[in-house]
Amino acid sequence: MKKTILLLSCIILVMISQAQLKTTIKCPAFTVDILDGKVNDLRSTATVGQIKEKLPCFTGAEAEATTAKCGGGVFYKDRDIYFYTARDYVEIGPKFKGKLSLPLMGASRNSLFKWLGNPKLKDANWDAFTTQYGTLILYYTKANKVNKIQFSTKSTDTIQLCE
């Protein structure tokens, strides 16, 4: 009986000695400056390491490689924002949790001229605008409301989006 108690005591002590305190990663609020092409002062040309350091609460990340889907990136699925680092663009979805400098998400297609002017390229489901930093692409629902935003430092001629 004494050996059993001693054995159980040793096991409990070993388990307790390996317990560690873990801190919760605190991530700052996401602020997107549409006209300057930045997320919390990070441009779409930021590296995986720079993004992870500035915004450590990512839900997924993939190193840049030719075998990586879409070339790699850092992803925040719970906040609906994605950095595609190899292709140098940022994508913001309809469930984005953060602040936009311009209230584009859900905005009517007809109300965008006052902020963005005329689009450089136009399609039934999207418009591409030339900006001071590169390109801003807005996607629309059937009701012509913005439901996805993409921006890049690349031009409309050189940008490569992930399908």
N, C-alpha and C positions, 0 to 999 in steps of 0.2 A: 504494500500500500504506500509506503514511504517513497519507494522508487517511482511509482506512478505520479504521485504529487510533485516530486522533484522534476520529473520529466515534463509534466504539464507546465510547471513554473518556468522551466528553461525555455520552452517553446513560446510562452507568452512574453517573456523578457526579450527574446530574439525578435518577435513581431513588433513589439513596442519600440525597440531600438532602431528599427528600420523605418519607422513612421517619420514622415517629413511634412513640414508645413509648406503648402503651395500657395502662392499668391495668385489672385485672379488678374488676368491681363486687362488693364483698363485702356480703352481706346477712346481717343478724342472724338467729338462730334464731327461728322463729315460735312464739309462746306465746299461746294462746287462753284467756282467762278467761271461761268459760261463764257463771258466776253474775253477772259484772259487765258482760258484753257487750263485751269488748275484745279486740283482737289487737295485742299489743305496745303497749299503751296507746292504741290508735286505736279510736275508737267507729265504729259503722256509719254515722254521720253525717259522717265525715271526707271532705274533698274529694279529688279526684284528685291535686292538687298535694301535699297533706299526706301522702297514702299513698305517693306516689312518692318523696318526700323521706325518709320514715322507713324505707321498705322498697324500695330502689332496684333490686332484681333482678327486676322484673316481666317477664313474657313477652309481655304485651300490655296496651294501654290504649286507651280510647276517651273522648274528651271528652264531657261531658254536653251532649246536644242532642236535640231532638225526633226527628231523623232517625236517631239512634244506636240500635242494637239494645239493648233493655232500658234505654235512657236513658244509657248510658255507664258506665265503671268502670275498675278496675285488676285485672288478672288474673295469677295465678301458676299457670299450667297444670302446670309441673313439680313444684309443691308441692300441687296440688289444692285451692287456696283462691282465692276470687273475691270482690272488693268491687264491689257494684253501687251506685255513689254516688248516682245520681239517685233510686233507689228505697230508699236507706238500709238495705241489708241485706248481710250477709256469708254466703257459702255455703262449706261445707267438705265435700269429697268423701271417699270411702272410702280414697283413696291419699294422704291428707294427711300431709305431712312436717313435723312440728312437735310441740309439746306441748299437750295439752288439760288444763285445770285439773281437769276431771272425766273419768274414762275412759269417755266415752259411745260412741265409735266402736266398733262391734262388740258393745256391751252388749245384753243381753236386754231386751226391752220390759217384762217383768215386774219387772226390778230397778231401775227408774228412780225409783220413788216415794220412796225414801229421800233422794234428792237434789233432786227437782223437784216432789214432791207429785202431785196429780191434774192431768191435762191439762184445759185450758179447752175445747178442741175435739178431737174424736177421729174418725179415719177408719180404714178398713181398712189403709191403707199409711202413715199418718202421725199424729202427735199434735202439738198446739200448746199450749205452756205459757206462762202469764203469768209474767213475771219482773219484778224491780224496775226494769229499764231498758226493758222492752217485751215482745217475744215471742221465744220459742225454739221452732223447729219441728224435729222429728226424723222422719226417714223410715226405713222398715224394709224389710228383705228378706223373702222368703217365709218364712224361718225366724224372723221377728220379732227380728232383730238390727239395730241402728242402722247405716245405711250412708250417710247424708247429714244434715248439720246446717245449719240456717239460723237466723240471729238478727238482730233488728232493734229499733230504738227505737220502732217503730210498733206499734200494737195489732193484734189479729187482725181488727178491723173495717176498718182503713185500709191494711194492708200490701198491696203489689202485687208479686207475685213474677214473675220472668221465666220464661216457658215454654220 
